[in-house]
Amino acid sequence: MSGDEFDSVLINGSVGAGKSTTADRLGEELERRGVPGAVIDVDELRRSWPAPNGDPFREKMTLANLRAVAGNYRAGGAQVIVAAGVVESIDELARSADALAANRLLHVRLTIAPDAAVRRLRVRHGQDLPGLEWHEHRHPELVHTLERAGFADEVVIDTTRLTVEEVARSIADHLRAAGDD
């Protein structure tokens, strides 16, 4: 890998936008293309209870876990690490890039039409009414936060009418294009 290629991808977006599903498919696409890599679902790295006081989304633990897991994957030969999770600010993006030991990070923000997000959330959380209500409330809140974050150099992909395979190929093509420069 040359120094101008992306060695990390962070797939960002509101709940229901398809971050985790896209990360999984992107990992499969990179493997198909012969790119050594790994996929990290950041939500799984924060999955613990109870939340520490003052850190309801467990950001400190998540970053420590991300740093450890990414380091293990890199030591094992991963050239590209794909991480899926919500990153709400430029500072949080920088901390995530640092935890990933990214030399060059591709930040991808997935968007989705509100009605399509609600449909996805109802499929995912249909049997969990409190979870569904929380996610339906959180979606527009996160959309607003991400739109106002001021991210620079992000790739924005509207997933409303695309298949997950199309989204994953688009991201993989962005990675490849960097190596062609």
Backbone hydrogen bonds in HBPLUS format (Angstrom, degrees):
<---DONOR---> <-ACCEPTOR-->    atom                        ^
c    i                          cat <-CA-CA->   ^        H-A-AA   ^      H-
h    n   atom  resd res      DA  || num        DHA   H-A  angle D-A-AA Bond
n    s   type  num  typ     dist DA aas  dist angle  dist       angle   num
A0005-GLU N   A0002-SER O   3.31 MM   3  5.86 170.0  2.32 119.1 120.7     1
A0007-ASP N   A0104-ARG O   2.95 MM  97  5.71 154.7  2.01 148.2 154.7     2
A0081-ILE N   A0007-ASP O   3.05 MM  74  6.43 152.3  2.13 131.9 135.3     3
A0106-LEU N   A0008-SER O   2.83 MM  98  6.17 164.5  1.85 148.9 152.9     4
A0009-VAL N   A0081-ILE O   2.82 MM  72  6.23 154.3  1.88 157.9 159.1     5
A0083-ALA N   A0009-VAL O   2.77 MM  74  6.09 169.3  1.78 166.8 170.0     6
A0010-LEU N   A0106-LEU O   2.90 MM  96  6.28 160.5  1.94 155.1 159.9     7
A0108-VAL N   A0010-LEU O   2.91 MM  98  6.08 171.3  1.92 156.8 159.8     8
A0011-ILE N   A0083-ALA O   2.74 MM  72  6.12 166.8  1.76 165.2 168.4     9
A0085-GLY N   A0011-ILE O   3.03 MM  74  6.33 163.9  2.05 162.8 165.9    10
A0012-ASN N   A0108-VAL O   2.66 MM  96  5.88 175.4  1.67 172.0 173.4    11
A0110-LEU N   A0012-ASN O   2.82 MM  98  6.13 169.0  1.83 152.9 150.1    12
A0017-ALA N   A0014-SER O   3.23 MM   3  5.70 157.5  2.28 135.4 134.0    13
A0022-THR N   A0018-GLY O   2.90 MM   4  5.80 157.1  1.96 146.2 153.4    14
A0023-ALA N   A0019-LYS O   2.87 MM   4  6.08 157.8  1.92 149.9 156.6    15
A0024-ASP N   A0020-SER O   3.00 MM   4  6.25 162.0  2.03 150.9 154.9    16
A0025-ARG N   A0021-THR O   3.07 MM   4  6.35 163.2  2.10 148.4 152.7    17
A0026-LEU N   A0022-THR O   2.73 MM   4  5.91 157.5  1.78 155.1 162.2    18
A0027-GLY N   A0023-ALA O   2.89 MM   4  6.09 157.6  1.94 149.0 154.8    19
A0028-GLU N   A0024-ASP O   3.08 MM   4  6.43 153.9  2.15 144.9 151.7    20
A0029-GLU N   A0025-ARG O   2.85 MM   4  6.14 153.6  1.92 148.0 155.8    21
A0030-LEU N   A0026-LEU O   2.81 MM   4  6.07 161.9  1.84 157.6 161.7    22
A0031-GLU N   A0027-GLY O   2.95 MM   4  6.13 156.7  2.00 146.2 153.0    23
A0032-ARG N   A0028-GLU O   2.91 MM   4  6.13 156.6  1.97 145.5 152.1    24
A0033-ARG N   A0029-GLU O   2.98 MM   4  6.24 143.2  2.12 142.0 152.0    25
A0035-VAL N   A0030-LEU O   2.86 MM   5  5.17 166.5  1.88 155.2 150.6    26
A0034-GLY N   A0031-GLU O   2.98 MM   3  5.02 157.9  2.03 104.6 111.1    27
A0079-GLN N   A0036-PRO O   2.78 MM  43  5.38 153.2  1.85 117.6 125.2    28
A0080-VAL N   A0036-PRO O   3.17 MM  44  6.61 146.3  2.28 142.5 152.6    29
A0038-ALA N   A0080-VAL O   3.11 MM  42  6.70 140.7  2.27 152.5 158.2    30
A0082-VAL N   A0038-ALA O   2.84 MM  44  6.15 171.8  1.85 161.2 163.5    31
A0040-ILE N   A0082-VAL O   2.72 MM  42  6.14 154.1  1.79 161.4 168.1    32
A0084-ALA N   A0040-ILE O   2.96 MM  44  6.42 153.6  2.03 163.9 171.1    33
A0044-GLU N   A0041-ASP O   2.97 MM   3  5.64 136.6  2.16 116.4 126.5    34
A0042-VAL N   A0084-ALA O   2.88 MM  42  5.73 147.8  1.98 149.1 159.4    35
A0045-LEU N   A0042-VAL O   2.94 MM   3  5.08 131.7  2.18 100.9 114.7    36
A0046-ARG N   A0043-ASP O   3.22 MM   3  5.33 145.9  2.34  98.8 108.4    37
A0048-SER N   A0046-ARG O   2.90 MM   2  5.96 111.6  2.38 118.0 102.0    38
A0055-ASP N   A0052-PRO O   3.06 MM   3  5.40 160.1  2.11 134.3 133.1    39
A0058-ARG N   A0055-ASP O   2.96 MM   3  5.12 163.8  1.99 114.6 118.1    40
A0062-THR N   A0058-ARG O   2.89 MM   4  6.01 160.0  1.93 154.7 161.4    41
A0063-LEU N   A0059-GLU O   2.93 MM   4  6.11 164.7  1.95 154.5 157.1    42
A0064-ALA N   A0060-LYS O   3.06 MM   4  6.28 158.6  2.11 146.3 152.4    43
A0065-ASN N   A0061-MET O   2.84 MM   4  6.06 162.9  1.87 154.4 159.2    44
A0066-LEU N   A0062-THR O   2.76 MM   4  5.94 157.7  1.80 150.8 158.0    45
A0067-ARG N   A0063-LEU O   2.89 MM   4  6.01 160.5  1.93 147.3 152.0    46
A0068-ALA N   A0064-ALA O   3.10 MM   4  6.32 160.1  2.14 145.4 150.4    47
A0069-VAL N   A0065-ASN O   2.87 MM   4  6.04 175.3  1.87 159.4 160.8    48
A0070-ALA N   A0066-LEU O   2.87 MM   4  5.80 164.8  1.89 149.0 154.3    49
A0071-GLY N   A0067-ARG O   2.98 MM   4  5.97 154.3  2.05 138.4 146.2    50
A0072-ASN N   A0068-ALA O   3.00 MM   4  6.27 153.7  2.07 147.0 153.9    51
A0073-TYR N   A0069-VAL O   2.92 MM   4  6.23 159.7  1.96 153.4 159.1    52
A0074-ARG N   A0070-ALA O   2.82 MM   4  6.06 164.0  1.85 154.9 159.4    53
A0075-ALA N   A0071-GLY O   2.91 MM   4  6.06 160.7  1.95 146.4 151.9    54
A0076-GLY N   A0072-ASN O   3.01 MM   4  6.18 135.5  2.21 137.4 149.4    55
A0076-GLY N   A0073-TYR O   3.05 MM   3  4.95 125.5  2.35  92.4 107.3    56
A0078-ALA N   A0073-TYR O   3.00 MM   5  5.47 166.9  2.02 143.8 139.9    57
A0077-GLY N   A0074-ARG O   2.98 MM   3  5.15 161.7  2.01 107.8 113.1    58
A0093-LEU N   A0089-SER O   2.92 MM   4  6.19 150.2  2.01 144.4 153.1    59
A0094-ALA N   A0090-ILE O   2.95 MM   4  6.24 154.8  2.02 148.3 154.5    60
A0095-ARG N   A0091-ASP O   2.97 MM   4  6.29 156.8  2.03 148.7 154.9    61
A0096-SER N   A0092-GLU O   2.92 MM   4  6.14 151.7  2.00 144.3 152.3    62
A0097-ALA N   A0093-LEU O   2.88 MM   4  6.14 159.1  1.92 151.1 156.8    63
A0098-ASP N   A0094-ALA O   2.96 MM   4  6.17 156.6  2.02 147.0 153.3    64
A0099-ALA N   A0095-ARG O   2.94 MM   4  6.17 157.6  1.99 144.3 150.4    65
A0100-LEU N   A0096-SER O   2.91 MM   4  6.15 144.1  2.04 146.4 156.4    66
A0102-ALA N   A0097-ALA O   3.02 MM   5  5.31 177.1  2.02 160.1 159.4    67
A0101-ALA N   A0098-ASP O   2.96 MM   3  4.97 154.1  2.02 103.7 111.9    68
A0155-VAL N   A0107-HIS O   2.87 MM  48  6.27 162.4  1.90 157.4 163.3    69
A0109-ARG N   A0155-VAL O   2.76 MM  46  6.13 158.5  1.80 154.3 161.8    70
A0157-ILE N   A0109-ARG O   3.05 MM  48  6.40 156.6  2.10 147.4 153.6    71
A0111-THR N   A0157-ILE O   2.90 MM  46  6.10 158.9  1.95 143.9 145.8    72
A0159-THR N   A0111-THR O   2.78 MM  48  5.96 167.8  1.80 158.1 155.1    73
A0116-ALA N   A0113-ALA O   3.07 MM   3  5.35 119.1  2.45 105.8 120.8    74
A0117-ALA N   A0113-ALA O   2.96 MM   4  6.25 154.9  2.03 157.5 165.7    75
A0118-VAL N   A0114-PRO O   3.00 MM   4  6.26 159.7  2.04 151.8 156.5    76
A0119-ARG N   A0115-ASP O   3.08 MM   4  6.33 156.4  2.14 142.8 148.9    77
A0120-ARG N   A0116-ALA O   3.01 MM   4  6.30 162.2  2.04 150.0 154.1    78
A0121-LEU N   A0117-ALA O   2.86 MM   4  6.08 163.5  1.88 154.7 159.7    79
A0122-ARG N   A0118-VAL O   2.90 MM   4  6.07 150.8  1.99 147.9 155.5    80
A0123-VAL N   A0119-ARG O   3.13 MM   4  6.40 148.2  2.23 145.0 153.0    81
A0124-ARG N   A0120-ARG O   2.97 MM   4  6.23 163.7  2.00 152.8 157.3    82
A0125-HIS N   A0121-LEU O   2.75 MM   4  5.76 160.3  1.79 150.8 156.2    83
A0126-GLY N   A0122-ARG O   2.89 MM   4  4.76 106.7  2.43 129.6 134.1    84
A0128-ASP N   A0125-HIS O   2.89 MM   3  5.14 157.2  1.94 114.8 122.4    85
A0132-LEU N   A0128-ASP O   2.79 MM   4  6.01 158.8  1.84 159.9 167.3    86
A0133-GLU N   A0129-LEU O   2.91 MM   4  6.08 167.5  1.93 156.2 159.0    87
A0134-TRP N   A0130-PRO O   2.99 MM   4  6.17 159.0  2.04 145.3 151.2    88
A0135-HIS N   A0131-GLY O   2.95 MM   4  6.16 167.8  1.97 152.4 155.3    89
A0136-GLU N   A0132-LEU O   2.81 MM   4  5.98 161.2  1.84 156.0 161.7    90
A0137-HIS N   A0133-GLU O   3.02 MM   4  6.15 148.7  2.12 143.7 151.5    91
A0138-ARG N   A0134-TRP O   2.81 MM   4  6.00 153.6  1.88 147.7 156.4    92
A0139-HIS N   A0135-HIS O   2.91 MM   4  5.95 151.3  2.00 151.0 155.5    93
A0142-LEU N   A0138-ARG O   2.86 MM   4  6.03 160.9  1.89 163.1 167.2    94
A0143-VAL N   A0139-HIS O   2.95 MM   4  6.21 161.3  1.99 157.1 163.0    95
A0144-HIS N   A0140-PRO O   3.06 MM   4  6.19 167.2  2.08 146.2 148.7    96
A0145-THR N   A0141-GLU O   3.07 MM   4  6.34 160.8  2.11 144.7 150.3    97
A0146-LEU N   A0142-LEU O   2.81 MM   4  5.98 168.2  1.82 161.1 163.0    98
A0147-GLU N   A0143-VAL O   2.92 MM   4  6.08 157.2  1.98 152.7 159.1    99
A0148-ARG N   A0144-HIS O   3.14 MM   4  6.27 144.5  2.27 145.3 153.8   100
A0149-ALA N   A0146-LEU O   3.36 MM   3  5.09 157.5  2.41  96.2 102.8   101
A0162-LEU N   A0159-THR O   3.38 MM   3  5.12 158.3  2.43  98.5 104.8   102
A0166-GLU N   A0163-THR O   3.10 MM   3  5.18 118.2  2.49  96.7 111.1   103
A0167-VAL N   A0163-THR O   3.10 MM   4  6.45 158.8  2.14 152.7 158.2   104
A0168-ALA N   A0164-VAL O   2.93 MM   4  6.11 165.9  1.95 149.6 153.5   105
A0169-ARG N   A0165-GLU O   2.93 MM   4  6.09 162.3  1.96 149.2 153.9   106
A0170-SER N   A0166-GLU O   3.01 MM   4  6.13 154.7  2.07 143.2 150.2   107
A0171-ILE N   A0167-VAL O   3.06 MM   4  6.38 158.3  2.11 152.3 157.4   108
A0172-ALA N   A0168-ALA O   2.91 MM   4  6.15 164.8  1.93 152.5 157.2   109
A0173-ASP N   A0169-ARG O   2.80 MM   4  5.97 151.0  1.88 146.9 155.0   110
A0174-HIS N   A0170-SER O   3.06 MM   4  6.39 143.5  2.20 140.6 149.9   111
A0174-HIS N   A0171-ILE O   3.04 MM   3  5.06 121.2  2.40  95.4 110.4   112
A0175-LEU N   A0171-ILE O   3.06 MM   4  6.45 152.0  2.14 149.2 156.8   113
A0176-ARG N   A0172-ALA O   2.97 MM   4  6.27 157.7  2.02 149.3 155.1   114
A0177-ALA N   A0173-ASP O   2.87 MM   4  5.97 157.5  1.92 146.7 152.8   115
A0178-ALA N   A0174-HIS O   3.28 MM   4  6.47 144.5  2.42 140.1 147.2   116
A0179-GLY N   A0176-ARG O   3.00 MM   3  5.27 125.2  2.31 103.0 116.7   117
A0180-ASP N   A0177-ALA O   3.14 MM   3  5.03 140.6  2.30  94.0 105.5   118
A0181-ASP N   A0178-ALA O   3.42 MM   3  5.54 157.7  2.47 100.3 106.5   119
